[in-house]
Amino acid sequence: MGFTCCVTAFPFLWMAVSSLKTREEVMDTASFLPSVPQFGNYLSILADSPVPRYLANSFFVSLAVVAIQLVCCALFTYAVAFMKVKGRNMLFRLVLFTYMVPTAVTYIPCYIILSRMGLLDSYQGLILSNGVSVFGIFLLHQAFEAVPTETIEAARMDGAGHLSILTRIIVPMTRPSFMTFILLSFINTYNSYMWPSLITDSPDLSLISQGLRRFLYEGGAYGTQWSLVMAAGTVAVLPLLAVFISAWRLIVRGITDFGCKG
């Protein structure tokens, strides 16, 4: 297990160490550590490159997507789990079936829809095209199913409406699953590359994954200054690493016990 962890973490460690080297030291494989740490590489990335703009785009789009997915998935899951709607089980199975459809198959029809709506190359297109998560529906459905029906019935007898039951009873009882969904959705959107690359052309709208590619291949001198490229990659990864380290217990708990308090 320890060996596997070391092998997995080594590429990130190598990238972080290389970000503190000069260009010549990066290309020299005889030495792993830099002779003198070049912290100026990070200053150059943060002050003289478009990487901060790419990071801001990723945070903005990811947070907006998470908010929309949270509302849509919670409302849909509540409806199929607790409301007596005809055909709700069939609807839920149909939604889960779409999870087995390869993502690449949806690119062309989704692109056409966004084009006809005039949402290509825009924040609105990036956000709205990711407004629903089938994985989120599945995760929340498993958590909602673990909530005792007696609790829901008691709330209804006390006069609570559907929205009140969802926000005051369901959400508090399934909080770890909601947190897991929020974190995984944020990470997935932050790391997305293919779909944003298809629907956006403007560098000002690039997410961090697209931005790193632009930084590497379209940045002129930056394309050959590997120490700056490594620094940019490290800056892009650090936010996700911090989120994962601080919330990994919630992620594990939300997946294993579906967040239901016993």
For each residue, the residues with C-beta under 8 A, 3 or more apart:
1: 4 5
2: 5 6
3: 6 7
4: 1 7 8
5: 1 2 8 9
6: 2 3 9 10
7: 3 4 10
8: 4 5 11
9: 5 6 12 13
10: 6 7 13 14
11: 8 14 15
12: 9 15 16 237 241
13: 9 10 16 17
14: 10 11 17 18
15: 11 12 18 19 230 233 234 237
16: 12 13 19 20 230 234
17: 13 14 20 21 32 33 34
18: 14 15 21 26 226 227 230
19: 15 16 41 42 227 230 231 233 234
20: 16 17 34 37 38 39 41 227
21: 17 18 25 26 34 38 227 230
22: 25 26 34 38 227
23: 26 27 224 225 226 227
24: 27 28
25: 21 22 28 31 34 35 227
26: 18 21 22 23 226 227 230
27: 23 24 226
28: 24 25 31
29:
30:
31: 25 28 34 35
32: 17
33: 17
34: 17 20 21 22 25 31 37 38
35: 25 31
36:
37: 20 34
38: 20 21 22 34 41 227
39: 20 42 43
40: 43 44
41: 19 20 38 44 45 227 228 230 231
42: 19 39 45 46 231 235
43: 39 40 46 47
44: 40 41 47 48 49 228 231
45: 41 42 48 49 51 228 231 232 235
46: 42 43 49 51 52 235
47: 43 44
48: 44 45
49: 44 45 46 52 215 219 222 228 232
50: 53 54 203 211 214 215
51: 45 46 54 55 208 211 212 215 232 235 236
52: 46 49 55 56
53: 50 56 57 204 206 211
54: 50 51 57 58 206 207 208 210 211 212 215 236
55: 51 52 58 59 208 211 235 236 239
56: 52 53 59 60
57: 53 54 60 61 204 205 206 207 208 211
58: 54 55 61 62 189 190 207 208 209
59: 55 56 62 63 190 239
60: 56 57 63 64 123
61: 57 58 64 65 123 126 127 189 207
62: 58 59 65 66 185 186 189 190
63: 59 60 66 67 186
64: 60 61 67 68 123 127
65: 61 62 68 69 126 127 130 131 185 189
66: 62 63 69 70 182 185 186 189
67: 63 64 70 71
68: 64 65 71 72 127 128 130 131
69: 65 66 72 73 130 131 132 133 136 181 185
70: 66 67 73 74 136 178 181 182 185
71: 67 68 74 75
72: 68 69 75 76 131 132
73: 69 70 76 77 132 133 136 137 140 181
74: 70 71 77 78 140 166 171 178
75: 71 72 78 79 166
76: 72 73 79 80 95 132 137
77: 73 74 80 81 137 140 141 144
78: 74 75 81 82 83 144 162 165 166 170
79: 75 76 82 83 85 88
80: 76 77 83 85 88 89 91 92 141
81: 77 78 141 144 145
82: 78 79 144 152 162 165
83: 78 79 80 88 162
84: 88
85: 79 80 88 91
86:
87: 90 91
88: 79 80 83 84 85 91 92
89: 80 92 93
90: 87 93 94
91: 80 85 87 88 94 95
92: 80 88 89 95 96 137 141
93: 89 90 96 97
94: 90 91 97 98
95: 76 91 92 98 99 134 137
96: 92 93 99 100 134 137 138
97: 93 94 100 101
98: 94 95 101 134
99: 95 96 134 135 138
100: 96 97
101: 97 98 105 106
102: 105
103: 106 107 195
104: 107
105: 101 102 108
106: 101 103 109 110
107: 103 104 110 111 194 195 198
108: 105 111 112
109: 106 112 113
110: 106 107 113 114 129
111: 107 108 114 115 120 198 199
112: 108 109 115 116
113: 109 110 116 117
114: 110 111 117 119 120 125 129 199
115: 111 112 118 119 120
116: 112 113
117: 113 114 125
118: 115
119: 114 115 122 124 125 128 129 199
120: 111 114 115 125 199 200
121: 125 199 200 201 202 205
122: 119 125 126 200 205
123: 60 61 64 126 127 205
124: 119 127 128
125: 114 117 119 120 121 122 128 129 199 200
126: 61 65 122 123 129 130 196 199 200 205 207
127: 61 64 65 68 123 124 130 131
128: 68 119 124 125 131
129: 110 114 119 125 126 195 199
130: 65 68 69 126 127 133 189 192 195
131: 65 68 69 72 127 128
132: 69 72 73 76 136 137
133: 69 73 130 136 137 181 185
134: 95 96 98 99 137 138
135: 99 138 139 184
136: 69 70 73 132 133 139 140 181 185
137: 73 76 77 92 95 96 132 133 134 140 141
138: 96 99 134 135 141 142
139: 135 136 142 143 177 180 181 254 255 258
140: 73 74 77 136 137 143 144 174 177 178 181
141: 77 80 81 92 137 138 144 145
142: 138 139 145 146 177 258
143: 139 140 146 147 174 177 178 254 258 259 260
144: 77 78 81 82 140 141 147 170 174
145: 81 141 142 258
146: 142 143 174 258 259 260
147: 143 144 151 152 169 170 173 174 260
148: 151 152
149: 152 153
150: 153 154
151: 147 148 154 155 169 173
152: 82 147 148 149 155 156 165 169
153: 149 150 156 157
154: 150 151 157 158
155: 151 152 158 160 164 165 168 169
156: 152 153 159 160 165
157: 153 154
158: 154 155
159: 156
160: 155 156 164 165 168 169
161: 164 165
162: 78 82 83 165 166
163: 166 167
164: 155 160 161 167 168 169
165: 78 82 152 155 156 160 161 162 168 169 170
166: 74 75 78 162 163 169 170 171
167: 163 164 170 171
168: 155 160 164 165 171 172
169: 147 151 152 155 160 164 165 166 172 173
170: 78 144 147 165 166 167 173 174
171: 74 166 167 168 174 175 178
172: 168 169 175
173: 147 151 169 170 259 260 261
174: 140 143 144 146 147 170 171 177 178 258 259 260
175: 171 172 178 179 259
176: 179 180 250 253 254 257 258 259
177: 139 140 142 143 174 180 181 254 258 259
178: 70 74 140 143 171 174 175 181 182 254 259
179: 175 176 182 183 247 250 251 254 259
180: 139 176 177 183 184 250 251 253 254 255 259
181: 69 70 73 133 136 139 140 177 178 184 185 254
182: 66 70 178 179 185 186
183: 179 180 186 187 243 244 247 250 251
184: 135 180 181 187 188 251
185: 62 65 66 69 70 133 136 181 182 188 189
186: 62 63 66 182 183 189 190 243
187: 183 184 190 191 240 243 244
188: 184 185 191 192
189: 58 61 62 65 66 130 185 186 192
190: 58 59 62 186 187 207 208 239 240
191: 187 188 209 240
192: 130 188 189 195 196 207 209
193: 196 197 207 209 210 213
194: 107 197 198
195: 103 107 129 130 192 198 199
196: 126 192 193 199 200 206 207 209 210
197: 193 194 200 210
198: 107 111 194 195
199: 111 114 119 120 121 125 126 129 195 196
200: 120 121 122 125 126 196 197 205 206 210
201: 121
202: 121 205 206
203: 50 206 211 214
204: 53 57
205: 57 121 122 123 126 200 202
206: 53 54 57 196 200 202 203 210 211 214
207: 54 57 58 61 126 190 192 193 196 210 211
208: 51 54 55 57 58 190 211 212 236
209: 58 191 192 193 196 212 213 236
210: 54 193 196 197 200 206 207 213 214
211: 50 51 53 54 55 57 203 206 207 208 214 215
212: 51 54 208 209 215 216 232 233 236
213: 193 209 210 216 217 218
214: 50 203 206 210 211 217 218 219
215: 49 50 51 54 211 212 218 219 222 229 232
216: 212 213 219 222 223 229
217: 213 214 223
218: 213 214 215 223
219: 49 214 215 216 222 223
220: 223
221: 224 225
222: 49 215 216 219 225 228 229
223: 216 217 218 219 220 229
224: 23 221
225: 23 221 222 228 229
226: 18 23 26 27 229 230
227: 18 19 20 21 22 23 25 26 38 41 230 231
228: 41 44 45 49 222 225 231 232
229: 215 216 222 223 225 226 232 233
230: 15 16 18 19 21 26 41 226 227 233 234
231: 19 41 42 44 45 227 228 234 235
232: 45 49 51 212 215 228 229 235 236
233: 15 19 212 229 230 236 237
234: 15 16 19 230 231 237 238
235: 42 45 46 51 55 231 232 238
236: 51 54 55 208 209 212 232 233 239
237: 12 15 233 234 240 241
238: 234 235 241 242
239: 55 59 190 236 242 243
240: 187 190 191 237 243 244
241: 12 237 238 244 245
242: 238 239 245 246
243: 183 186 187 239 240 246 247
244: 183 187 240 241 247 248 251
245: 241 242 248
246: 242 243
247: 179 183 243 244 250 251
248: 244 245 251 252
249: 252 253
250: 176 179 180 183 247 253 254
251: 179 180 183 184 244 247 248 254 255
252: 248 249 255 256
253: 176 180 249 250 256 257 259
254: 139 143 176 177 178 179 180 181 250 251 257 258 259
255: 139 180 251 252 258
256: 252 253
257: 176 253 254 260
258: 139 142 143 145 146 174 176 177 254 255
259: 143 146 173 174 175 176 177 178 179 180 253 254
260: 143 146 147 173 174 257
261: 173
262:
